[in-house]
Amino acid sequence: MNKTANSIGVKWNSPASLGGIRFYFVLARKTYSNSESISELGAGNSIASVIKDLEGSREYEIAVVAVSGDGTPFKSADVVVTTNEGGEK
């Protein structure tokens, strides 16, 4: 993952066993918070995304959700990432 004070770049491998992927959601939620998730939507052939407008020096739980051709979602495990210092929000 690439990260700055205000963004986290995420890359993933397409799940070959699912067949065609319609689209992906990349979700970011502040850890230890009831805040809503920030999400980015990507096309089915995407393998990367950047989540922007984040707070600096803050932990986020990141997950990727692949949605198959029949609409079934498949969610990755959450990964915790801390943004770099700086970047007031």
C-alpha positions in Angstrom: 0.0 0.0 0.0 1.1 3.5 -0.8 0.1 6.2 1.7 0.3 9.9 2.4 -1.2 12.0 5.1 -4.5 12.2 3.1 -4.7 9.1 1.0 -4.1 5.3 0.9 -3.4 3.5 -2.3 -4.6 -0.1 -2.4 -3.7 -2.9 -4.9 -5.2 -6.4 -5.2 -5.2 -9.5 -7.3 -8.4 -10.4 -9.1 -10.0 -13.6 -7.7 -9.7 -16.0 -10.6 -12.2 -18.5 -9.1 -15.1 -16.1 -9.1 -15.5 -15.8 -12.8 -16.3 -12.4 -14.1 -16.1 -9.5 -11.7 -18.6 -6.7 -12.3 -17.0 -4.1 -10.0 -15.0 -3.5 -6.9 -15.6 -1.4 -3.8 -12.6 -0.3 -1.7 -13.8 0.5 1.8 -11.9 2.6 4.5 -13.3 3.2 8.0 -11.6 4.9 10.9 -10.7 2.3 13.5 -12.4 2.4 16.9 -15.1 4.6 15.4 -18.7 4.3 14.4 -18.1 6.6 11.4 -19.4 5.7 8.0 -17.0 4.0 5.6 -15.4 6.0 2.8 -15.6 4.0 -0.4 -14.2 4.1 -3.9 -15.8 2.2 -6.8 -13.8 0.5 -9.5 -14.5 -1.3 -12.7 -14.3 -5.1 -12.8 -10.9 -5.0 -14.5 -9.4 -2.7 -11.8 -6.6 -3.9 -9.7 -5.8 -0.7 -7.8 -7.5 2.4 -6.2 -6.7 5.4 -4.1 -8.9 6.4 -1.2 -8.6 10.2 -0.7 -9.7 12.9 1.8 -8.4 11.0 4.8 -7.1 12.4 8.1 -3.4 12.4 8.8 -1.9 10.2 11.5 -5.1 8.1 11.7 -5.7 4.4 11.6 -8.1 3.1 9.0 -9.5 -0.4 8.4 -9.2 -1.1 4.6 -11.1 -3.9 2.7 -11.8 -4.7 -0.9 -15.2 -6.1 -2.0 -15.4 -7.8 -5.3 -19.0 -8.1 -6.8 -19.4 -11.0 -9.2 -21.5 -11.0 -12.4 -24.6 -12.3 -10.5 -24.3 -9.6 -7.8 -22.7 -11.8 -5.1 -20.2 -9.8 -3.0 -16.9 -11.2 -1.8 -15.1 -9.2 0.9 -11.4 -9.4 1.7 -10.0 -9.5 5.2 -9.6 -6.0 6.8 -6.1 -4.5 6.9 -5.3 -1.7 9.3 -3.2 1.2 7.9 -2.1 4.4 9.5 -1.9 7.5 7.3 1.3 9.6 7.5 1.6 12.6 9.7 0.2 16.0 8.6 -2.8 16.8 6.4 -5.4 18.5 8.5 -9.0 17.6 8.0 
